[in-house]
Amino acid sequence: QVQLVESGGGLVQAGDSLRLSCVVSGGTFSAYVMGWFRQAPGNVREFVGRQGMSSGYAAYADSLNGRFTISRDSAKKTVYLQMNNLKPEDTAVYYCAAGLAHSSSAASYNYWGQGSQVTVSS
């Protein structure tokens, strides 16, 4: 079975940085595309970014304006989301997800983390 466990969320002020972690157990880590999504109350689940664990190729939502970066530690089977210059509108529950193809659609991902709350105060 495949499990994704997230950590690193919290309460920060606008302009601060935060790094989320997602540890993957089971499956074949190098075969996955790892995605990050977020969902604020009353909103749909929104694509943030994705990265192929083998190739390192990454893509991000244009609306982030380069503030977020995905990285990985293959030895630890962990993927990270580095969030810089956080804004109040970034407040959401952030989810990591694992799939087998590059996609910006949540429906394309097979396994999901439990979610991690990120709250950004003004």
C-alpha positions as CSV (number, residue, x, y, z in Angstrom):
1,Q,0.0,0.0,0.0
2,V,1.0,3.6,-0.6
3,Q,0.9,6.2,2.1
4,L,1.8,9.9,2.0
5,V,2.4,11.7,5.3
6,E,2.6,15.5,5.3
7,S,4.2,17.9,7.8
8,G,5.5,21.4,8.2
9,G,2.3,23.5,8.1
10,G,1.6,26.3,10.5
11,L,0.8,30.0,11.1
12,V,3.1,32.6,9.6
13,Q,3.0,36.3,8.7
14,A,2.8,37.7,5.2
15,G,6.3,37.7,3.6
16,D,7.5,34.7,5.6
17,S,8.7,31.4,4.2
18,L,7.6,27.9,5.0
19,R,8.6,24.4,3.8
20,L,6.1,21.5,3.7
21,S,7.3,17.9,3.6
22,C,5.6,14.8,2.2
23,V,7.1,11.3,3.0
24,V,6.1,8.5,0.7
25,S,6.0,4.9,1.8
26,G,5.2,1.9,-0.4
27,G,5.2,1.9,-4.2
28,T,8.1,2.9,-6.4
29,F,9.2,6.5,-5.5
30,S,11.1,7.1,-8.7
31,A,8.1,6.2,-10.9
32,Y,5.9,8.9,-9.4
33,V,5.0,12.4,-10.4
34,M,4.4,14.2,-7.2
35,G,1.9,17.0,-7.2
36,W,1.0,19.7,-4.7
37,F,-2.5,21.1,-4.5
38,R,-4.3,23.4,-2.1
39,Q,-7.9,24.1,-1.1
40,A,-9.3,27.0,0.8
41,P,-12.7,26.9,2.5
42,G,-15.4,27.2,-0.2
43,N,-12.9,26.8,-3.0
44,V,-12.1,24.0,-5.4
45,R,-8.9,22.1,-5.1
46,E,-6.3,24.1,-6.9
47,F,-3.1,23.0,-8.6
48,V,0.1,24.4,-7.1
49,G,2.9,22.5,-8.8
50,R,4.3,19.1,-9.7
51,Q,7.6,17.3,-10.2
52,G,8.7,14.0,-11.7
53,M,10.7,12.1,-9.1
54,S,13.0,10.5,-11.8
55,S,13.5,13.4,-14.2
56,G,13.3,16.3,-11.9
57,Y,11.1,18.2,-14.4
58,A,8.8,20.6,-12.6
59,A,5.9,22.8,-13.5
60,Y,4.0,25.3,-11.4
61,A,0.8,27.3,-11.5
62,D,1.5,30.6,-13.3
63,S,-0.4,32.5,-10.6
64,L,2.3,31.8,-8.0
65,N,4.8,34.1,-9.8
66,G,7.8,32.0,-9.0
67,R,7.3,32.1,-5.2
68,F,7.0,28.3,-4.7
69,T,9.6,25.6,-5.5
70,I,9.4,21.8,-5.4
71,S,12.4,19.6,-4.5
72,R,13.0,16.0,-3.5
73,D,15.3,13.8,-1.4
74,S,15.1,10.4,-3.1
75,A,17.0,8.6,-0.3
76,K,14.4,9.8,2.2
77,K,11.5,9.3,-0.3
78,T,10.4,12.8,0.5
79,V,9.2,15.7,-1.6
80,Y,9.2,19.3,-0.4
81,L,7.3,22.4,-1.2
82,Q,9.3,25.6,-0.4
83,M,6.9,28.6,-0.1
84,N,8.5,32.0,-0.1
85,N,7.0,35.5,0.3
86,L,3.7,34.0,1.5
87,K,0.6,36.1,1.1
88,P,-2.8,35.9,3.0
89,E,-4.3,34.5,-0.2
90,D,-2.0,31.4,0.2
91,T,-4.0,30.4,3.2
92,A,-5.3,26.9,2.6
93,V,-5.0,23.2,3.3
94,Y,-2.1,21.9,1.2
95,Y,-2.1,18.3,-0.1
96,C,0.7,16.3,-1.7
97,A,-0.3,13.6,-4.2
98,A,1.3,10.8,-6.2
99,G,0.5,9.8,-9.8
100,L,2.0,8.2,-12.8
101,A,1.8,11.0,-15.4
102,H,2.5,14.7,-15.5
103,S,-0.8,16.5,-15.0
104,S,-2.3,19.6,-13.4
105,S,-5.6,17.8,-12.7
106,A,-6.3,16.4,-9.3
107,A,-8.2,13.6,-10.9
108,S,-4.9,12.3,-12.4
109,Y,-3.4,11.5,-9.0
110,N,-3.9,8.2,-7.2
111,Y,-2.7,8.7,-3.7
112,W,-3.1,11.7,-1.4
113,G,-1.6,13.0,1.8
114,Q,-3.8,14.0,4.8
115,G,-3.4,17.7,4.2
116,S,-1.5,20.3,6.1
117,Q,-2.9,23.7,7.1
118,V,-1.0,26.8,6.1
119,T,-2.3,30.1,7.5
120,V,-0.8,33.4,6.5
121,S,-1.7,36.5,8.5
122,S,-1.5,40.0,7.2
